[in-house]
Amino acid sequence: MMGGFDSWISRSVECLILSFFLLLQSTCAQQAFVSIRCCAESTFTEPSTNISWIPDDGWYSNTLGCQNINKPVENYQGDKIRIFKGDLAKKWCYNLSTTKGHEYLIRGTFLFGDSVRTSLAILFNVSIGVTPIGLVNGSDDSVEVEGVFTARNHHIDFCLLKGTGDPYIYKLELRPLNVLKYLQGGTSSVLKLVKRVDVGNTGEDIRYPVDPNDRIWKAESSSIPNSLLEKTPPNPISSSANVSITTAVPLQVLQTALNHSERLEFLHNDLDIGVYNYNLSLYFLEFIESVDTGQRVFDIYINNVRKRPDFDIMADGSKYREAAFRFTANGSFNLTLVKVSDKSLFGPICNAYEIFQVRPWVQETNQEDVNVIMKVKDELLKKNQGNKVLGSWSGDPCLPLVWHGLICNNSINNSPVITELDLSSSGLQGSLPASIVKLAYLEKLKLSDNKFTGVIPEFPASSMLISLDLRHNDLMGKIQESLISLPQLAMLCFGCNPHFDRELPSNFNSTKVTTDYGNCADQGSSHSAQGILIGTVAGGSFLFTIAVGIAFVCFYRQKLMARGKFHEGGYPLTKNAVFSLPSIDDIVFKSIDIQNFTLEYIETATNKYKTLIGEGGFGSVYRGTLPDGQEVAVKVRSATSTQGTREFENELNLLSAIQHENLVPLLGYCCEYDQQILVYPFMSNGSLQDRLYGEAAKRKTLDWPTRLSIALGAARGK
């Protein structure tokens, strides 16, 4: 009797110690959590999870972007989201502290109620650092985007990228994974969560504090094929028995499972279209006491390929076992567990599994340039709080969308570097930022038309600066010999600084450096002289065009009269004929806003490449529709195309800098995961070739004056 009582006391003490250990572990784990509830008014603790949440005013203090959600969402405490707007900003990032070399889970939740919906479709990308990790569609009420990464630095950016409509976010969570090693410390990949399933669970999702890493294990049965459910349903089983073993998955998750006498099959048809690599982790716990080693043996198939034969959970003497696989899939995934009939007494069982898409880590901007430009931003903010340009600078300065005023080039170990900085007419004041001279690859710097004061900071002899424009400020001091002596300097403008010494150093070489000598031809804006120059050129071009036109008409009239064409038969020139003369205005070279689409965005627009409308030397052409309703033609470079990366870049660079009335404009491009894609407006009337030689339904009879007009236009490049 006493022995039984002693045993009861012993088990009670063990349970108490275990409970205390779990509580201590959870408490310590949460101390490293970063839990941000956007637009929250103050810090609060969520009763259901005991997680402490902080507002995001440390990142974004403007409450004008906060908006209530009228539509109630189950299991969510807050009722506000942050909506990001702005003409200059292209991305909005939350910069979070990390420990270099540690693995982290990061999760963004995006809620969207009826009260904030508009007629414009909302579609935007989310990235970890500069690596795209998910696409948020505003038509979905709730979207979770989760990824696992290894910290390369002491911070990480979680960014919302400008797309269609205004991006928004509800909450953001960062969790250190401690002993879990999804990436084994590797930094070359990011894992995008596809599914994390608590198999057999028919109740609530399981997360912290049950899972000290705050992974959310979802109760889901939709992955089981309907045919299997109808014919021979799998058996949901559970156990409340305590298992004294260490597992990577909470015991409460493992205590539910599905089993079947012959086979289990899990089907997912919602994977991304395109060939991607995936990681699969399976978790098994044999909690049925009557099953012994060798009595539950099954084969594991992935997409109908046997990956692990004769799998026995208890083969190593433990009731718990894991299995990890890497596979390639395109749009769908099928996991099948099949009983080995001649070796097994019991059918297969599955307790939990996780699916991750493997995404290569995208190389970020040169870290030295990032550090310097962030220091420049901090120095400017001292006297320019609330400046719109500086407020739009968030995340990586070059990727995936470049900051306003910056131009970057890929030149240092495939890492972008900053080569141009244009902050002219940005309403800035105070001293010139001293750190700006440390941008090692800066070639052009334009700070004109601001209210900068003080002296020009000294550039190092190693500077690659070619052009410097400081006009229309209130600088003091004089041009230093070290500035004039920079080896690459070719242009220096510093006029209209009333307190600046215009005298140039004795070593100034006018044949090497072009300068305005500090002169201020006008007291208005530096754009006035530029406007006069443009007006003069445009006026001269117009007069030249008129003169050439008159000469051409006279010559053409005399030529026709000599041949007797004005009064003889044949094909007369009618009002349908269009004779146009080349003009400098026909072709316009300018900077055009070409969008950088993600692969997910392209797949959504084309409905996963559903409608093929043509093929050429570059590759296949698909019809698609953008969220704003515009129809587009999407050219996808094939693997067998004779045009390589150089031709793709040449076409991209040319079409992004030229406009013409008879040239189809380039709307955007995609260069992701070895895919090279160009996006143009869809031309519903087809091409000239279709009209002349295409299918009978597309042909159209063109009279000879129209053909002549087309031929003349083609000869002139029109």
Phi, psi and omega in degrees: 000312179297326179297318178295322179294318178299320179297321179294318178299317182298314180294324179295317179297317179300316180296321180295316179296318180296317179297318179296319180297316180296320178297316179296318180298316180294318181296315179296321181297318183291336179298333179265358179288147166243113184236109186249122173253110187296135177068012175294147183279335180198174176290141178210164179248130180279121186298320186291333182241345184066021178276134178270128183249144177242152176287167182260019181291346174288342177254315181224109186268349183286117180278353180294336179277358181272135181217139179288152174251118180285328184284117181291140180239125184295139174074010177247137185276311185282166179226025179230151171233159174260125179253131183259126177231164177150137181282328185269327184287140177246347178203156180228123189235145170256117180267119187241142181283140179222171173252122185302132179091350180269150177270144182224151168254132176231136187220126175250138178243133186235107178257147182213108181267170181298333185291339182249008177281145176233176178289341179275128179297143180246124183210121180211157181262157177237140181225150168259114192065239175247009180271118180295136185233347181184162178239126180257126179251122183296347178285346177269133182292325183216128179228133173246130176241119185230141178217162177237132182215161172257126184294126177269337180226195181264019176200162176218145177258134170248113193241144170253124186259139181299128178226241175257127183079187184262124177297158182209160178206148181258310179206161182221135184228133175238126184229122172291139184266357173051248187281345180287138183230075178293323184254001181053034178080358181289148183244005185273355184221158169237137179260122176262121181292128174259308179212143169225106194244129171267093188293133177089349180282127179248009182252221183279157173297151181249130178211203178299140009270358178300316174259110184297343178267000178059037167284141181262113180264113187268139173278112187213132177239000184292345181281350180274126183302140180300324182299323179289322180294324184285318187279302182222086185300140174289156184263117171287127181232156180209165180208144176253010182290141176280134179242118185272063176224157179271128181231153177281350182240140179304142182301325180297329176289318183286346183278003169238150183198170168242140171222163182212151183292336183234310186204149171242140181222131179237122185242131176235116180255011186251021176286161180297141174287133185121157183276115180230156173270145181227150171249133178238129176241124179250141182234129184232140173221120178271093182259006174272114188298331185284347181275132182243173179303134178084359181263344175233093183238132181211159176265146179250121179247139172236119184052045175068015176247125181288118183259330182216105179277153172051051180279125180235118183303320187263018184298329182263012178088358179252152177278352182245138179206149177242157175218130183239141182220151169240133181215168178246137182215159179226090174091335183211164183208136182230118176253125182230130176247119188240128179298136173275102193298324185271358182235346190241142175268327182247155178280178185290159178222150175214132183257322182195158175202158177229141175238127177236139170271133182269119180243130179294139179292125180276130182297129182272176178299147177316124189298324179296319177294321178299314181299319183290313184293330175292324176292321176300315179300314180298319180295320180290326182292341180300326180244006187222044177298135180086000178296132186293322180295310180295326178293339179274351181278109182212141178076206180292133185292336186247330189232154346284348176237129187285148177297153175298128178093353182253150167230132183238155175226147176273108182217344184246100179051041180066011174263131178297148174231156181275121181247339179221140177224117182238103177246025179295145177053042182254006178068032183265150178218176183092188181287154172297135181297123184296331184287349185297334181287349182270001174287098193295335185248012181291128180250325182230129180229121182234113181236023185288163174059045172233200179233041180292144178234179178084199185254166177281125179295153185277124178277142178289158181297337181278358182300143179259018184299130178253321186224135179225123181237112182240017185298155173058055170228199178227052183282161179234174179088209181209171178289128182274153178299325181296327178290313180297332185274358180302132189297330185261352187297128180231343182221129179220117179235125181218021181292165177063036167246094193301336182255016184260140178284118185278353182290131181267152179299159183294338182272009181295132180243105184292341179281342182260321185241126174270131184216163175265004179057023179078005181289150178235089184296330179223152179263009179268247183247153177292350180280347185295312180298323178296321180294320178298317180298315180296319180297319179297314180296317181296318180296316178298320179296321180296314179297321179296319180297317179299315181298314179297322180297315179298315180297319181296315181297317179298315181296317182294322180294316179297324182293319180289322179296322180298330181267001179069032186273345184285334185238355181269172180287189181115213180258102182289156174281122183249179180291347179283341181282137181243116177250112181244146181257142181296140180221157178295343180274349183298316181247126183246121175261121178199170177281120182249141182283092178267126184277143175261099182277148172274163180296323178297321179297317179296316181296323177292317182295325182265006183054047179060047175058048185284318189249107177273124183245357178173168177217148180211193181294333180283319182156203183274152179239127182241150177268139180212175180224126177284162181303333179276005176097351181290131177276140184227158171250125187248113179267120182248119182292129180274160181294337182263006182296142178281346178272128183260195182297324180297315179296321178299314180293322179297315179295321180295314181294320181292310185288341177277357182235007185222141175229144179204146186297333181251016178246124181296122183287150175272123180272324183183182183209168175218129177225083189217135179053048178065010176268138176235114190227137175241141183240123179237162170297144178282123180264101187294336181273000178077195183254173176299324179298321177298320182293326184268318190231004184282197179300153185304324183291336183264347183289150177216131181290125178250128179287166186294325175299321179294318178298320180296319179297318179296318181296317179296319178297318179296322180294330180267006181080021181257000000 
